[in-house]
Amino acid sequence: MNKFSRTRALHQYYRDVFTKVIDLPDSDRLPAQAVAEILQFRNTDLDTMKPIIMATETGLSAEKEAALKAMMYALTLANNAFDVKNEGQRYTVPPEMAESITNYIVAALQSDNSVTNLVVAIQILFRINEIESALFLISNNLSTLSQQAAVLKILLLICLMEEDDNQLQIVIQHMTADSELIGEDPFTLLMIVCGIYKLGGCPDSYIDFTPLQSAHTELDTSRYQWLIPHSKNGKTTVLIACDKGYFLQHAKALVASVYETNGCELNVHLHIYNCDDGLEAQVHELAACFPGLALSLSHEEVKTTQGINVHYASRRFVFMSHALEVFAAPILLLDADCLVRNSWQATLTALGAQKLFLTNNESAPLWERVQGGFLYAEPDTISQRYLDIVARFIDHNLMRGNVVWFLDQVALSFAVDAMPAIEQMSIGRVDPSLVIDTRHHDQTFSWVVTTYKKGGGNWQQYKTALCEKYFPAH
């Protein structure tokens, strides 16, 4: 591994996962409110926090007290990097701040290089994207840190991102030999099963990868009830799948944005989970707001309450596999909280002539190489084969109770590898920022919310304007 460019490009969300929980037992010697502000509420105001901490007599030895206080200062500054602090937008810690954080860490370790302080130091450095420094501490203290789960999880993620298969295998073998290093942490389990599959294995627990290698099986399509038939006019259909809450909160505005930017050049199909009579009536009312728009509706009952959001996010791709056959025309799948900003035909012309387009995110982990918020497929052999693999993988795992966060994106990403090489080459890959833009540039096809899941700014202004124009009575 060198330069760690892929790890550096990783979204802050992933760095936060293993650095949110900080274990500093001696912090209970400091004022409880100050500790809570820094470790729980992620306070970034060092000018306020530092005098409080500095003035406290902890009763520890001089070395341990100095180390504890320096580490708390570093944590306060490092809180600036958290994803939530930047509302999901990419943020780079300024060099002078990174230097200050590093200096506090060095001072802490010079005073007390205990295992606890080493672990916290590595977590802080990883959080602020100082990858070399974090790995320097890990490599220089391997034996000391060999049973520290927080450090091993960070190392595992770096190995996956940098495609260091040799080190990846060593870390996975070490962690799977001691279940306490993994626990029930879903993110670690996700990394391990994806890593095992990448190394040539075929995990069948937590997530079952065997459907990627099995023969084609027919899906049960009797689960789908068609409430408003598809027009079958040959136009591209925007597929939106959601429950009642998301329909009312987001999907109506998405339909308005499709009509606003593309008129009647696109169809819209709503696939609604647990659609009742009242909601069906609202969809009919919605259709009346857009003269000439071919709007269709289907329903799927989802009885479970366990991991319901995973079901909602994943089942839409199972339905899409079936819908591509039924519609016999192109389908463009979008997230319900997306807003279309430009002409799809112009966007498609710019993308190229491929009949299947997936996003391609080089800075994402294995399971998110293909994002779930955008997928375009025309009814041909390659598109249908890809969607059938995705649908089979998802359906099999949901039926087995593997209701795992990121299941849909695991299916989308690894299904590509299950296809013949010649077919993989014919799949169009597109930078997500061109079609589902979190920064909300005018020229992009659509705008989406960030990991923060709150729109704000241009996204909210556009949504408000659409609702005022098309739904003035609501």
SVG drawing of the C-alpha trace seen along z (x, -y; Angstrom):
<svg xmlns="http://www.w3.org/2000/svg" viewBox="-59 -30 67 54">
<polyline fill="none" stroke="black" stroke-width="0.4" points="0.0,0.0 1.4,-3.4 0.0,-6.9 -3.4,-5.5 -5.2,-7.5 -8.3,-5.3 -8.5,-5.4 -8.1,-9.2 -10.9,-9.5 -13.2,-7.5 -16.3,-9.3 -16.1,-10.6 -19.1,-8.4 -16.8,-5.4 -14.1,-7.1 -16.7,-8.0 -18.0,-4.4 -14.9,-3.3 -14.0,-6.6 -17.3,-7.7 -16.8,-5.5 -13.8,-6.6 -12.7,-4.6 -10.8,-6.8 -11.5,-5.4 -9.5,-8.2 -11.8,-10.8 -14.1,-10.3 -11.5,-12.3 -12.5,-15.4 -15.7,-17.5 -18.6,-15.3 -20.1,-18.1 -16.9,-18.8 -16.4,-15.1 -19.9,-14.7 -19.6,-17.8 -16.5,-16.4 -17.2,-12.7 -21.0,-12.6 -22.0,-16.0 -18.8,-16.4 -18.0,-19.9 -15.4,-21.6 -14.8,-24.7 -11.3,-24.2 -11.1,-27.8 -14.0,-27.0 -13.1,-23.4 -9.3,-23.7 -9.4,-26.1 -12.0,-23.8 -9.9,-20.7 -6.6,-22.5 -7.8,-23.8 -8.9,-20.3 -6.8,-18.4 -7.4,-14.8 -5.4,-13.0 -3.5,-11.1 0.2,-11.0 1.7,-14.1 2.4,-12.0 -1.0,-10.4 -2.8,-13.7 -0.8,-15.5 -1.6,-12.7 -5.3,-12.7 -5.6,-16.4 -3.7,-16.5 -5.8,-13.7 -9.0,-15.6 -7.7,-18.6 -7.0,-16.5 -10.4,-15.0 -12.1,-18.4 -10.4,-19.6 -10.9,-16.2 -14.6,-16.6 -14.6,-19.1 -14.1,-16.2 -17.4,-14.3 -19.7,-13.9 -22.7,-15.3 -20.7,-18.5 -20.5,-19.1 -24.0,-17.8 -22.7,-15.0 -20.5,-17.2 -16.9,-16.3 -14.6,-18.2 -10.8,-18.3 -9.3,-19.2 -7.2,-22.3 -3.4,-21.5 -2.8,-23.8 -5.6,-22.0 -4.3,-18.6 -0.8,-19.7 -2.3,-20.9 -4.1,-17.6 -1.0,-15.6 1.1,-17.7 -1.4,-17.0 -1.3,-13.3 2.5,-13.2 2.5,-15.1 0.0,-12.6 2.0,-9.5 5.3,-11.0 3.7,-11.4 1.9,-8.0 2.1,-5.6 -0.4,-3.1 -2.5,-0.8 -5.5,-2.9 -3.8,-6.1 -2.4,-4.3 -5.8,-3.1 -7.4,-6.6 -4.5,-8.2 -5.0,-5.9 -8.8,-6.5 -8.2,-10.3 -5.7,-10.2 -7.9,-7.9 -10.9,-10.3 -9.0,-13.3 -7.6,-11.3 -4.0,-11.2 -3.7,-7.6 0.1,-7.4 0.4,-8.5 -2.3,-6.1 -0.6,-3.2 2.8,-4.2 1.5,-3.8 -0.1,-0.5 2.9,1.0 5.2,-0.1 3.0,1.4 1.6,4.5 2.1,7.0 0.7,4.5 -2.4,3.8 -3.1,7.4 -6.2,7.7 -7.5,4.2 -10.7,4.5 -11.0,0.8 -7.6,0.7 -8.0,4.0 -11.3,2.8 -9.6,-0.4 -6.7,1.7 -9.2,4.1 -11.0,1.2 -7.7,-0.3 -6.6,3.1 -9.9,3.4 -9.7,-0.1 -6.1,0.2 -6.7,3.7 -3.8,5.2 -4.9,8.8 -2.0,10.3 -2.5,8.0 -6.3,8.4 -6.1,12.1 -3.8,11.9 -6.2,9.5 -9.3,11.5 -7.7,14.7 -6.7,13.1 -10.1,11.6 -12.1,14.6 -10.0,16.7 -11.3,14.7 -15.0,13.8 -14.6,11.2 -12.6,9.1 -15.7,8.9 -18.6,9.1 -21.9,8.4 -20.7,5.2 -22.6,5.3 -20.0,3.1 -17.2,5.4 -19.1,8.4 -19.9,6.7 -16.2,6.0 -15.2,9.5 -17.7,11.3 -16.9,8.9 -13.2,9.4 -13.5,13.2 -15.4,13.1 -12.8,10.8 -10.1,13.3 -11.9,16.1 -14.1,17.5 -17.9,17.7 -19.4,16.8 -22.8,18.2 -23.6,16.6 -24.4,13.0 -24.7,12.4 -25.0,15.5 -22.9,15.1 -23.8,18.5 -26.6,17.0 -23.8,15.3 -22.7,18.8 -26.0,20.6 -28.1,21.2 -31.0,18.9 -34.1,19.4 -37.6,17.9 -38.7,15.3 -42.2,15.3 -43.9,12.4 -47.3,13.1 -46.3,10.7 -46.9,7.8 -50.3,6.2 -50.8,3.8 -53.1,1.0 -52.6,-1.4 -51.4,0.5 -48.3,-0.6 -49.0,-2.3 -46.4,-0.3 -45.8,-3.2 -42.1,-2.4 -40.9,-5.5 -38.3,-5.3 -40.0,-4.8 -38.7,-6.4 -39.1,-3.8 -39.7,-5.1 -40.1,-2.6 -41.1,-3.7 -43.6,-3.4 -46.5,-5.7 -44.3,-8.0 -41.7,-8.6 -44.4,-9.0 -45.9,-11.9 -42.6,-13.4 -40.5,-13.0 -41.9,-11.0 -44.6,-13.5 -41.9,-16.2 -39.8,-13.8 -42.7,-13.2 -43.2,-16.9 -39.5,-17.4 -39.7,-14.7 -42.6,-16.5 -41.0,-20.0 -37.8,-19.0 -38.9,-16.3 -42.6,-16.9 -44.2,-13.8 -41.0,-12.4 -40.7,-10.0 -43.2,-7.8 -43.3,-7.4 -44.0,-4.1 -44.6,-4.1 -44.0,-0.9 -45.4,-1.4 -44.9,0.9 -48.1,1.7 -50.2,-0.6 -53.7,-1.1 -56.9,-2.3 -56.4,-5.8 -52.9,-6.0 -54.1,-4.6 -56.6,-7.4 -53.9,-9.9 -51.8,-8.5 -54.8,-9.0 -55.0,-12.6 -51.3,-13.0 -51.6,-11.8 -54.3,-14.4 -51.8,-17.1 -49.6,-16.2 -51.6,-16.2 -50.2,-13.7 -47.9,-12.0 -48.2,-8.2 -48.2,-7.3 -48.6,-3.7 -48.7,-2.1 -47.9,1.3 -48.2,2.6 -46.1,5.0 -47.0,6.2 -44.0,6.2 -45.1,7.7 -41.9,7.7 -40.9,4.9 -37.3,6.1 -34.9,4.1 -37.8,2.6 -35.6,-0.1 -33.3,2.7 -36.4,4.4 -37.5,1.2 -34.1,0.3 -33.5,3.8 -36.8,5.1 -37.1,2.4 -34.3,4.1 -36.1,7.4 -39.2,5.6 -37.1,3.8 -35.9,7.2 -39.6,8.2 -40.6,4.7 -38.0,4.7 -39.7,7.7 -43.2,6.3 -42.6,2.8 -40.4,4.0 -38.9,0.5 -36.0,-1.3 -36.2,-1.8 -34.5,-4.6 -34.5,-3.8 -34.0,-6.8 -34.2,-7.3 -37.5,-8.7 -35.8,-11.7 -34.0,-12.6 -35.1,-15.7 -34.6,-15.7 -33.0,-18.9 -32.3,-18.3 -33.4,-16.4 -32.8,-12.7 -32.4,-12.4 -29.7,-14.9 -28.0,-13.2 -28.3,-9.8 -26.8,-11.1 -23.8,-12.5 -23.3,-9.2 -23.0,-7.0 -24.7,-4.2 -24.6,-1.4 -27.9,0.3 -27.0,0.7 -25.6,-2.2 -24.3,-1.8 -22.6,-4.3 -18.9,-3.8 -17.4,-5.1 -13.6,-4.4 -13.4,-6.0 -16.1,-3.7 -15.6,-0.3 -16.2,2.9 -19.9,3.0 -20.6,-0.5 -18.8,-0.5 -22.3,-0.6 -24.7,-3.0 -28.3,-2.2 -29.7,-5.6 -29.3,-5.4 -29.6,-2.5 -30.6,-2.7 -31.4,0.5 -32.8,1.1 -34.5,4.5 -31.7,6.6 -29.9,9.8 -27.1,8.1 -29.4,5.8 -31.8,8.6 -29.0,11.0 -27.5,8.4 -30.8,7.5 -31.7,11.2 -28.5,11.8 -29.1,8.8 -32.7,9.9 -31.8,13.5 -29.1,12.4 -31.4,10.0 -34.4,12.3 -32.4,15.2 -30.8,13.3 -34.0,11.6 -35.8,14.9 -33.0,16.3 -33.3,13.4 -30.1,11.7 -31.5,8.2 -28.2,6.4 -27.6,2.7 -26.0,2.2 -27.5,5.5 -28.8,3.8 -25.4,2.3 -23.6,5.5 -25.9,7.1 -25.4,4.4 -21.6,4.3 -20.8,8.0 -23.4,9.0 -21.1,7.3 -18.3,9.7 -20.7,12.7 -21.2,11.8 -19.1,13.0 -16.1,10.7 -17.2,9.7 -20.6,8.6 -18.9,6.7 -17.1,4.6 -20.4,3.6 -21.8,2.1 -21.7,-1.7 -20.1,-3.2 -20.9,-6.8 -19.5,-9.1 -22.3,-9.5 -21.7,-13.2 -23.0,-13.6 -26.4,-11.9 -27.1,-12.0 -25.3,-15.1 -25.0,-15.9 -23.5,-19.3 -26.4,-20.4 -24.8,-21.9 -27.1,-23.2 -25.8,-21.1 -26.2,-17.7 -29.1,-15.4 -30.5,-15.2 -30.0,-16.4 -29.9,-14.0 -29.5,-14.5 -26.3,-13.5 -25.6,-10.9 -26.9,-13.6 -30.4,-12.9 -31.5,-16.6 -31.6,-18.5 -31.4,-22.2 -30.0,-24.9 -30.7,-24.6 -32.3,-21.1 -34.9,-22.3 -35.5,-25.6 -36.1,-23.6 -38.4,-21.1 -40.4,-23.9 -40.8,-25.7 -42.0,-22.5 -44.6,-21.8 -45.9,-25.4 -46.3,-25.2 -47.9,-21.7 -49.5,-21.2 -50.7,-24.7 -53.6,-23.4 -51.5,-21.2"/>
</svg>
